[in-house]
Amino acid sequence: MAIFIPTSRAKRRYSVGLPEVCCATVAPWLALALRDTRLFEPVWIEQTAIFCGIALIVGISMLSTSNICNTILLNISVSDQISIFRCAFLTSTITSILAFLITRLDSILRSVPVIHLLIYPRPAKVTATQRCIRSPRIPKSTNRTGRG
């Protein structure tokens, strides 16, 4: 059976925009800051930077491969929300696995990937808000009675 793409999404280019890159950059730092601010001390900053670098690379690659950046419209459907959650879950999971393989997660607390999972879907909300602001305003409705 052939898979049909809706015409509203058939000719879109898939790319990652600046708001998504900014949110992918800020999300791991914010997750670490919310969990434990001692991770920014000179003793732990190296492993913190490695974790955040891995999270940035994985986050941008997941955003570009999942194509959620261009599927977000003014009205987000349930399938769009599922794909956004799937992207956030895979980003958090792959980041944790790679960080464990590289640094053994000695300084990164176990709750940081969960906090990262909860913070990471924000690029979708930022993009939706940005598109709402850029969209033309709905014209005022006229009076139904036809009088001025």
C-alpha positions, -999 to 999 in steps of 0.1 A, spaced: 0 0 0 14 34 -10 19 60 17 4 94 8 18 126 21 -7 154 28 -3 181 2 3 207 29 35 190 38 45 174 5 69 201 -8 84 213 24 122 214 29 134 199 60 159 219 80 167 229 115 162 266 123 180 289 148 153 286 176 157 248 176 195 250 177 193 275 205 169 253 225 191 222 218 221 241 231 204 254 262 184 223 272 213 202 287 229 232 305 195 241 320 189 205 330 222 204 348 216 238 364 182 227 377 196 195 392 229 206 408 248 239 404 280 223 417 285 208 383 296 242 370 326 243 394 361 240 379 364 204 391 333 191 372 331 215 343 350 193 319 326 164 322 297 188 322 309 203 289 314 169 274 279 159 284 264 191 269 285 188 237 272 152 232 237 164 239 240 192 214 253 169 186 226 143 193 199 169 196 206 186 163 210 153 145 177 141 160 160 173 150 172 170 115 164 133 111 130 134 127 118 164 106 97 177 135 109 213 129 88 217 97 58 197 107 48 220 135 19 241 124 -4 265 143 -25 235 153 -4 206 165 -21 172 161 -17 142 183 6 125 159 28 156 159 29 155 197 39 119 196 67 125 171 80 154 193 80 132 224 97 104 205 124 128 193 129 141 229 130 106 243 155 93 217 176 124 222 177 120 260 184 82 257 211 84 231 228 113 249 228 92 282 242 62 264 270 80 246 279 101 277 280 69 298 303 52 272 326 83 271 327 96 306 310 68 326 287 96 340 307 100 371 296 135 378 263 135 359 235 126 383 209 100 373 180 124 372 197 148 347 185 127 316 150 128 329 151 165 334 167 169 299 138 148 285 113 172 301 131 203 289 140 192 254 105 194 237 106 232 242 119 237 206 86 226 193 67 251 215 92 279 206 87 272 169 49 271 173 49 304 192 72 319 166 49 309 138 19 322 156 36 356 160 46 357 123 12 346 110 -11 373 97 -38 383 121 -73 371 116 -94 399 102 -122 412 125 -155 397 118 -183 419 105 -215 424 123 -240 397 114 -269 420 111 -251 439 84 -254 472 102 -221 491 107 
